[in-house]
Amino acid sequence: MNNIDWISVKDRLPNEDIFVLCYTAKFGKINSEIDNYKILFYDKETKTWQNYEIDDFENNPDYVYVTHWTPLPNKPIPTQI
């Protein structure tokens, strides 16, 4: 896999309502056994990371702690088969 340039949330947050790939640590602790990746967007009004699914556990900042993010890649170019 290609090396990804991760951006720390301490350095910069993404533009509002743009989905990005996030590196998360559940329960606010970085632990390789429970670290995880999610596609989320940052809501500047509520200052929380969100997705469009109705799932309070996943959106609760006490349970999902985003440490880094990176833009999503461009969509694939359609080709004829």
Secondary structure, DSSP 8 states (H G I E B T S, - for coil): ------EETTT----TT--EEEEEEETT---TTTEEEEEEEEETTTTEEE-SS--HHHH-TTTEEEEEEEE----------
